[in-house]
């Protein structure tokens, strides 16, 4: 049954949204796949295309050989299968099929899946049924074969981490006793050696922080102050681990996460209509980390889905930015409980407007309150409403659109340049240096055109880093939202 919003019926009865072109391109693992997929997003190379009411689409794509590639996508995941040899996920054929679906609905006729597509879909749904109902003949949930042995392994690892933390405390004390200036000497190898010792102690979180210290001495003027600040935070993490038994449970869980011990999602799952705010990949050593930010329409919670891919491969988990999914999320322990695990999905709807935002002036307090739960936070997610990107002396900033631009217009002339203070820029957040060189900044400026926009991103001690923005015509949730697209800035 064709739906008015352009989706299909799902097995649960909930609508399955047909992704927009921009949402499909957001699924691409890299720029090369995005470009190759775009070339296959027309009807020319495709034959045997079809779709069904469960959200599956399939087709045959002509390649360089005599046999076309068989491509099928379960859009409720999304999940992909293709007979091509590509190791990218999704491959260019899956992207092309979804782009064709987004731009030319008439190219897909409702039908029963082809035999090769049905075989894959049936296997996928059978696995999902077993996982959701293990008592109905499926495998029981996996767990440690010997809980006592697992506990002993955890205790031995904790002892090694404790030994590493004690050694790190001694090295930090020696560093401060000898003076920070020594770290600027050529060939100074304390940081790499210390990081290697933390790896031996099975504390990768401590190792990563130590390596970050090694780059500070070359970060420009004022580096001794920044190095001292980071050494203080590392000392705080060390002492928190050594005294973790005296900490409240949420803070103790945060400390375990920060030193690098694995944690599992726990607690009751939260079912909600989750708006996909942003998705982006960052290199993390030899792996790629994917971050997906969600906002719960009913709960008002912001959640982070974190997944990883091996070198050269994109993480498997992907969600279309701007869509809303009906799903369950299970939070991880720790301060703030931002990170969550995606559970059962019940369907998806089309694009929606931005989440409720806060004023620029309120954002620093939100970050400050989050630091009470996790003192090692670099940033915290916020949505800013009615902001305007404006240039500043050192780059760009997001100014409050409703500040009185004429207040104090004739006061406090700058002693050097003779410029006057604008009250609007007095209530502003600087854009973080990391975002200044990205094309997303100019997307944001073009979207605003000098008018107010709603922006989602992270606020931290380096400024605000924008991830997504909404058209100025968009209204917030509960205020008559319209269906315009979100603009990705990362």
N, C-alpha and C positions, 0 to 999 in steps of 0.2 A: 504494500500500500504506500503510495507516494505521499509524503508529508509536506505540509505547507512551508516548513522551514528548510526543506531541501535535504532531509535525511531519510533513513530507512527504519523500518521497525526492527527492534532487536528481539532476541529470544525471550527477554524478560518483559517485553511490552514497552520498554522505555525507548525513546528515539535514539538512533545512532547518527550523529552529525556527519554530514559530508564536509570534509576539510576544505578550507580555502587554499588558494595557491600558496599564499604566504605561510600558512600552517604546514603545508606539505614540505616546503623548502626548509622549514625549521627542523624537520626530521633528518635532513641529510647529515652524514657523518663528517663531511668536509666540503670545501669549496669546489673541488674537482667533481665530486659526486653531484653536487647541486647543479653544476654546469652541464654535466652529461645527462642527468635526469631531465633537465629542461628541454634538451634536444629530443628526448623521447616522449615528451608530453603532448604530442600531436597524434592524430589518428593514423597517419601514414604507416608507421612500422607495426601497427597492432592489428590482430585478427582474433576472432573467437572470444571477444570480450563479453563479460556478463557480470551480473550481480545477483545477490539473493537477499531475502528479508533479514537475515541474521547479521548483515554487515560485511559479508565477504565479497570481494571483487577479484576477477581473474582475467587473464588474457595471454595471447601468444605474441611474442615480440620478435620480429625478424632481426637476425644478427648477421655476422659475417659467414657463418656456416650454412649448411643446407637445412638444418633443423632449427626451428624457432625456439626461443627460450620460453619455458613455462613459468609464469609468474602468478602468484596468488597472495592476496593480502587479507588478513582478518582485521578490519578497521576497528573492532572493539578493543583491540590490544593497545596499539596496533602490533601485529605480528606478521612476518613476511617469510615467503619461501620462493626460491627461484632456482632454476636448473643451470644458471650461469656459474662460472667458476670463481666469481668475485668473492673476496673475503670481507668486503665492506658490508655494513649492516645499518640501514637497508641499502641494497645495491641500486644502481642507476635504473634498472628495469622496474623495480618496485616503486621508486620515486616517479618514474615516467608514467606508470599505470595510475598512481594516485593523482598526478598532475592532470592527466587526461580526464579522470573522473571529476576533478575540481572544475575544469574549464569546459567540458563537453559532456554533460549528463546523457545526452542522446546517444553517445557511443556505447552505452552499456544497456543491454536489454535484460529485464528480470528473467531468470531462468534457473534451472537446477544446475549446480556446479558440474563442470566437466569431471570425468572420472579421476584424472590426475589431481585436480583441485579438491575434489570430495575426499579423496584418500588422506590428504594432508589435514584438511579441516576436521575430519572425523577423528583422526589421531589426536589432534590438539584438544578437541572438546572432551574426548575420553580421558585424557590426562587431567584436564581441569576438573572433571567430575570426580575422579579418584582423589585428587588433592582436597576438594571441598567436602567429601564424604568418605573418609577412609574406612568407615565401618561397613560400607556397601561393597566390599570386595577389593578396595584399593589397599595400597601399602599404608602402614601406620606411619605417623610422623617420625622423622628420623631424630634421634637423640644419641647421646653418648652411650656406647655399649656398656660401659662400666662407670656409673656416676662417681664412685669412690676414686677410681683412677683419674677421672677428669678433675676432681677436686684437688688431688695431690699435684697434678700438673699445674693447676692454677696457683697453688701455694708456692711451688718451686719457682714459677715465673715471677710471682710477687716478690719473692726473696731476691731474685736477680735484679729486679727493677729497684728494690730498696738499696742494694749495693751500688747500683749505678747512680742513684740519686745522692747517696752519701759521697761518692767520689766527685760528682759534679759540684756539690757544695764546697768541697775542699778546693777544687780548681777555681771556682768563682772567688773564694776568699783569697787565694794566692794572686789572682789577677788584680783584684782591687788593692791588695797590699803593695803590689809592684807598680800600680798605676796603669790607666787605660792607654796611655800614649804608646806603650810597648806594642799594642796590637796593630799599629800602623806601620810597623817595620816590614820591609820586603822579606818574603820567605817565612813570615810568622805562621807557624803551623798548628797552633793550639786548637783552633776550632775544628779542623778536620780530624785531628787525633781524638779530641774529646767526643765528637759526633760518632766516630767509629767505636769508641768505648760504650756509648749509649746503645748502639746497635747490638753490641755483644751482650749488653744487659737486657735485651729484648724490650727496650723502651723507645720505639721509633718516634713517638711524639717529642720526647726530649731531644733526640738526635736532630729532628727537623728544626727545632728552635735554636739549637746550637749552631747549625749551619747558617741560619739566617743572621746570627750575630757576626759571622765572618764577612758578610757583605756590607756591614754598616760603616766600617772604617773608610770605605771608598765611596760613600754616598753623598759627599759634598760637605760644605761648611756646616758646623754644628753637630758633626757626627759623634763627638764624645758624649754629648747630652743624650742623644738617641741610644747610644750603646749602654749608657748607665741605666736608662729607663728599661731597656729590654733585659738587661742583667737582673734588675729588680724583679721583673715579672717571672723570669726563670727561677730565681731564688724563691719567690712566693709559691711557684708550682712544686718545687722540690720539697719545701717544708710542709706544704699541704699533703703531698703524698706520704711523707714520713709521719704525719699526724692524722692520717685519714680516718683512723678509728674514732677520733673525737669530733669529726665533722658531721653535719646533718646529712641524711641519706642523699638528697638531690645534689648537694655540693660534692660529696664523696664520689658520686657517679660521674660528675663532670670532671673531677680530677683524674679518675681512671681513664676516661676518654682522652683527656689532654696528654697523658703520658704515653698513650698508644695501646692500651689494653682493649681488646675487642668487646663490644657490648651488643646485646640483642634487644630487639624491639619488645616491649612488654606493656602490660596494662590493657584495659579494655579498648577495642578499636572505636574510632570515631567515624561514623558515617555522615557524609555531608555532600553538598553540591560544591565541588572543589574547582575553582577558577584557576586555570594554568596561567600564571603571571609571567614567567620567564624560564628559559632553558639555555644553558651555555656550558661549554666544555673548557677545562683548564688543564694544562699539563701538570702532573704530580709525579716527578721523577720519571720512571720508565712506564708509567701508566697514565691514562687519561681519566680525569674525574669529571662526571657530568652532574650538574646541579639543576634541579627543577624546583621552582618556587610555586606554591599553591596557596590559595586563600579560600577558606571555608565560608560559604555564604550564610549558613545558619549559625555555626559556632563562632565565627569571627576570628578563627585561628589562622595563623600563617604557618605553613609547614614546608620543610625542605626534604626532597627526595634526593638521595646521593647514591650514585652507582659508578662503577669503574670499568674500564676496558684496557686490555693489554696494549702494548706499544703497537701503533699502526692500525688499531681497531677501535671503532667507536663503541661506547657502552650500549648495551642492548636496550635499556629502558629509555623510552622517548614518549613524550606527550605533545599534542599540538597546542602551541601557545595561543591563548585567546579563547580556547574551548572550555567548557565546563563539564566535568565528569562526576557522575554519581558513584561514589566509591567509599571504601573504608580505609582509614589510615591508622596504623598502630604506632604510637610515639615511642622513641627511644628514651631511656632514663637520662637525667642530667638537668642542669639549670636551663630554664626556658623551654625545654622539650620541643625545640624546633624540628630536629630531624625526625623523620617518620618513615615507616615502611608501607608501601602501597599494597593493600590487600585486594579483596574482591571488588570488581567493577560491575556496576549494574546498568550502565548505559552512559550516554553522553548527549549533550544538547549543543546548540549552536553558540556563536560568539555572544558575549555579554559585555556590559559596561564595566568600568573600573570598580575596585572595592572602595569603601569609604576611606577618605584620606584625612590627614591632619595638617595643621598649619605649619609653616616652616619653623616658627618660633618654638613649637612644642617638640620638635624632633630631637634636639640634644638631650632633653630630659628622658625621652624614651630610651635612648642609648645608655644614658647614665643608670637608669633603673635596671636595664638588662645586665650591666656590669656587676650589679650586686649579686646576681645569681651565677655569673661566670666572669670573673675578673680578667680572663685571658681573651675575651672577645675582641676581635679586630673590628667588627661591624655588626649592625643589627638591621633587619629588614623593616622598612617603613614605606607607606604610600603618602606622597605629598600632594595636596590639592591646591589648585589655583596658583601655580608657580610659573615664572617667566625666566627662561635662560637669558642672562645678560653678561656681557664681557666685564672682566674685572682687571685689576692691575696685574695679577699673577696668572690669569687664565679666564675661567668662566665660573659663574655662580648661579644658583636658583634663587630668585627673589620672590617675595610675597607680592602677588598681584594686587592685593587689597590694602597694602600699606599706603599711607597718605603720602603720595609722591611730592606733594607741595609743602608738607610740614618741614619746618626748619630749612626751607629752600634758600633762605638768605642768611643762614647762620654757619658759623664754623668753617670759614673758607680755609682751604688747605694752604699752609704757610709756604710751601714750595711751589706748587703748580697753580695756585689760585683757583682750584676747582671747589665746587660746593657739594656739601653732603646731601645725598638723596635718601629720604627716609625709607624708600623701598629697598635700596641696597643695604641699608642698615639692618634689615630683617631678611637675611639671606644666608644660604649655605654654600660654601665653596665646593665646586665639583672636584672630586679626587683626581690627583695627577694621573693615575692609571687610565682614567676615562678620557683625558684630554686629547690623546692621540688616536682615538677610535673613530671610525666613520659614524658611529651612533650619536656622537655629540652633534654632528651637523644634521642628522635626521631629526634630532630633538629640536634644534634651532629652526629648521624648516617647518616642522609640524606646528610649532608655536607661532611663528610669524609675528612675534611681538605680543601675542595674546596668551592668556592663562591656559595651562595644560595640567593634567594629572600625571604624576610620574611615580613609578615604583622602583625602588633600589635599596641600597644599603648605606646607612650612615655610620661613620666611624671616626677615629681620631684624625684620619687624613682627609676627611670631607665626605661628600655624598657621591656614590657611584650609581648612576642611572642604568636600569636594566630594561625598562619598558615604559611606554607612554601611550596615552589615549588621546584621540582626536578632541579638539576643544569643544566640539558639539556633543561629546559624550557626557552623560550625567551619571552620578554615583548611584550605587545600589539603593533601591528604595525611593529614588527620585525620578522614576520614569525612564529607565535606561533604554537606550537605543542600541542598535546592533552593529555599530561601526567596529572596524578592526583595531587591534592593539598593534603598536609599532615596536618591534624589538630593537633594542639599542646595544645588544651584545652579540 
